[in-house]
Amino acid sequence: MIKTVTEIGYLPDVALVTVNNIPNTPQNLASILDEIAARHVTVDMICHTAPYKDKVNLSFTVPQENLAEVISATLAFKALSPEISTDVNGNNTKVILSGAGMRSTYGVAAELFRLLADANISIKLVTTAETEISCLIDIKDIEKVKSLLKETEQ
């Protein structure tokens, strides 16, 4: 198995939402997530880009079944700034690798990304915690990923 990974999980039917060109204020980020929460949609992987020309992009995942509610919320995002645009991408799977040893071991992410790169599998979004790496991949690649990760166990 990849260094120190003790558990691998898969979460199917995940949609990726990216809100682009958000004026960089805490109020705007809060407003976007408030709009999603008001529709009773849970948000998972959250990624915020570094500011560029005082704008940021915000990507997050939601359950595929809630995509219609999120798309309806995107109209409210435009009220924050006319430059805001939203990209939505469905049919993804979240791959979750975890292990307590990740906290103090270098190279775990590098090993995972090399494995996926060598198999020509694109990663759409990555989030991490001290003991976890989560990658969002296209659902069409899930069987290939499962096979690759199973091979590393042997």
C-alpha positions as semicolon CSV with decimal commas, in nm:
position;residue;x (nm);y (nm);z (nm)
1;M;0,000;0,000;0,000
2;I;0,111;0,359;-0,049
3;K;0,326;0,472;0,246
4;T;0,131;0,464;0,573
5;V;-0,214;0,444;0,407
6;T;-0,427;0,206;0,613
7;E;-0,769;0,273;0,468
8;I;-0,906;0,361;0,124
9;G;-1,263;0,476;0,070
10;Y;-1,470;0,575;-0,230
11;L;-1,762;0,816;-0,241
12;P;-1,951;0,800;-0,573
13;D;-2,194;1,048;-0,727
14;V;-2,013;1,369;-0,639
15;A;-2,044;1,699;-0,827
16;L;-1,774;1,965;-0,843
17;V;-1,871;2,332;-0,835
18;T;-1,623;2,613;-0,901
19;V;-1,717;2,976;-0,848
20;N;-1,473;3,199;-1,040
21;N;-1,369;3,564;-1,007
22;I;-1,504;3,624;-0,659
23;P;-1,397;3,959;-0,514
24;N;-1,169;3,859;-0,227
25;T;-1,367;3,940;0,086
26;P;-1,466;3,710;0,370
27;Q;-1,825;3,829;0,328
28;N;-1,842;3,703;-0,030
29;L;-1,718;3,356;0,059
30;A;-1,961;3,340;0,350
31;S;-2,247;3,456;0,126
32;I;-2,178;3,185;-0,131
33;L;-2,170;2,908;0,129
34;D;-2,475;3,059;0,305
35;E;-2,663;3,038;-0,025
36;I;-2,579;2,668;-0,057
37;A;-2,665;2,596;0,308
38;A;-3,001;2,773;0,270
39;R;-3,087;2,503;0,016
40;H;-3,000;2,229;0,270
41;V;-2,706;2,105;0,061
42;T;-2,398;1,965;0,231
43;V;-2,062;2,087;0,107
44;D;-1,757;1,864;0,125
45;M;-1,413;1,920;-0,029
46;I;-1,350;2,296;-0,020
47;C;-1,059;2,459;-0,202
48;H;-0,988;2,832;-0,215
49;T;-0,726;2,968;-0,454
50;A;-0,468;3,229;-0,361
51;P;-0,584;3,581;-0,449
52;Y;-0,492;3,711;-0,793
53;K;-0,576;4,074;-0,872
54;D;-0,795;4,067;-0,560
55;K;-1,010;3,782;-0,696
56;V;-1,031;3,419;-0,583
57;N;-1,194;3,100;-0,704
58;L;-1,379;2,868;-0,471
59;S;-1,426;2,501;-0,555
60;F;-1,631;2,257;-0,350
61;T;-1,810;1,928;-0,389
62;V;-2,174;1,845;-0,327
63;P;-2,377;1,528;-0,363
64;Q;-2,475;1,478;-0,728
65;E;-2,842;1,455;-0,623
66;N;-2,826;1,819;-0,503
67;L;-2,686;1,965;-0,823
68;A;-3,016;2,128;-0,928
69;E;-3,033;2,320;-0,599
70;V;-2,674;2,437;-0,640
71;I;-2,732;2,550;-0,997
72;S;-3,029;2,755;-0,880
73;A;-2,808;2,913;-0,613
74;T;-2,558;3,034;-0,872
75;L;-2,789;3,317;-0,976
76;A;-2,749;3,465;-0,629
77;F;-2,369;3,456;-0,666
78;K;-2,395;3,702;-0,956
79;A;-2,549;3,956;-0,718
80;L;-2,212;3,971;-0,540
81;S;-2,033;4,070;-0,860
82;P;-2,126;4,057;-1,229
83;E;-1,782;3,906;-1,305
84;I;-1,859;3,588;-1,112
85;S;-1,906;3,276;-1,320
86;T;-1,975;2,922;-1,209
87;D;-1,860;2,590;-1,355
88;V;-2,037;2,268;-1,261
89;N;-1,903;1,921;-1,327
90;G;-2,093;1,607;-1,231
91;N;-2,021;1,235;-1,240
92;N;-1,720;1,220;-1,013
93;T;-1,597;0,994;-0,737
94;K;-1,409;1,101;-0,426
95;V;-1,117;0,874;-0,337
96;I;-1,014;0,898;0,029
97;L;-0,680;0,764;0,154
98;S;-0,616;0,779;0,527
99;G;-0,369;0,661;0,784
100;A;-0,233;0,791;1,114
101;G;0,125;0,760;0,987
102;M;0,061;1,024;0,720
103;R;0,103;1,286;0,990
104;S;0,480;1,231;1,006
105;T;0,570;1,064;0,675
106;Y;0,691;1,253;0,371
107;G;0,612;1,156;0,012
108;V;0,265;1,009;0,054
109;A;0,096;1,258;-0,178
110;A;0,386;1,235;-0,424
111;E;0,350;0,857;-0,438
112;L;-0,025;0,880;-0,495
113;F;0,003;1,148;-0,762
114;R;0,280;0,956;-0,943
115;L;0,066;0,641;-0,943
116;L;-0,230;0,832;-1,092
117;A;-0,011;1,023;-1,339
118;D;0,151;0,705;-1,468
119;A;-0,199;0,571;-1,536
120;N;-0,301;0,902;-1,701
121;I;-0,577;0,965;-1,446
122;S;-0,662;1,332;-1,396
123;I;-0,731;1,472;-1,052
124;K;-1,000;1,739;-1,049
125;L;-0,966;1,850;-0,687
126;V;-0,746;1,764;-0,390
127;T;-0,798;1,834;-0,023
128;T;-0,590;1,711;0,267
129;A;-0,583;1,682;0,643
130;E;-0,304;1,558;0,866
131;T;-0,405;1,196;0,816
132;E;-0,605;1,205;0,492
133;I;-0,577;1,283;0,122
134;S;-0,896;1,316;-0,081
135;C;-0,891;1,328;-0,460
136;L;-1,183;1,390;-0,690
137;I;-1,166;1,190;-1,012
138;D;-1,397;1,131;-1,305
139;I;-1,633;0,842;-1,240
140;K;-1,513;0,671;-1,560
141;D;-1,171;0,619;-1,397
142;I;-1,286;0,463;-1,071
143;E;-1,232;0,097;-1,162
144;K;-0,883;0,176;-1,288
145;V;-0,804;0,362;-0,964
146;K;-0,938;0,078;-0,751
147;S;-0,722;-0,166;-0,943
148;L;-0,410;0,052;-0,909
149;L;-0,459;0,101;-0,537
150;K;-0,528;-0,269;-0,485
151;E;-0,200;-0,350;-0,664
152;T;-0,011;-0,131;-0,416
153;E;-0,144;-0,346;-0,130
154;Q;0,038;-0,653;-0,255
